[in-house]
Amino acid sequence: MKIAGLRKAVAERLGYSWRNALPVALMTDFDASTLMKTYREGKDKHGENSPSITAIVVKQVAEVLAKHIEFNANIEGDEVKILDEINIAVAVDTSRGLYAPTIKQVDKKSLLEVEAELRTLVDKAVSGKITLNELAGHGFTVSNLGHLGITYFTPIINPPDICILGVGAVRDYSHGPTGHLTLVFDHRAVDGAPAAEFLREVKKQLETFSP
C-alpha cells in the first residue's frame, strides 16, 4: 500500500516529531474508582450515547490544562507558544492508519458534548472523511490503548504539541480498580519536575473529580 494523501501528511508530521523532539516518559498509577463509577453510571443513564473512558479522561485533562496553561502549547523551531484555547487531539486507529482529530474548546463543553464530538470525529476518521483542519489546532494529545489491554506505552508526541498522554488499561487489583498513565513530554520545552507535577495533577483530577 502506497503512503499518500492525508496518511502521508500524518506520517511526515510524526516522523518530524521523532527526529526533532527530545521525548521523556513519566509513568504513574491512579485510583480509577471515580472514573469507572462515572463510566458505568453513564452507561445506565445514557445507553449508547454514554461518555467513553477516553472522553472522561479528555475532559479531566482539560481541567488540569486550564490551571497549567504552560502544557497547552506548541513548539515551532525554537519558540514555545502557549495557546489560548484548550483543544485536545485524540488518537484514533483506523484501517487507513492512525489519525488524531481535535476536539475544540474542551474546557467549555460538557462531558456529553465532548463524547458526541469525539464520536463524530472518530466516524469521520474511520470513514476517511476527516479533514486536515479537523486534525489541526491542538495543544495536547490523548492516546488510549486501554481497550486493547495495554498497561503502559510511550506514544510519539503529536507535533507541534509538547506533550502526549498515554492511557492504559484499568486493572482490578485487591485494593480496587487502578488506571495507568504515561506522559511523554518534549524536554526542549519543559523540564522533568514541572512535567511530573503536571502528571500528578492529572492523577489527582482523575481520582477526585465530581461526575
Summary of the structure (lengths in Angstrom):
residues: 211
radius of gyration: 16.3
end to end distance: 44.5
largest distance: 48.8
contacts: 674
relative contact order: 0.22
helix: 45%
strand: 25%
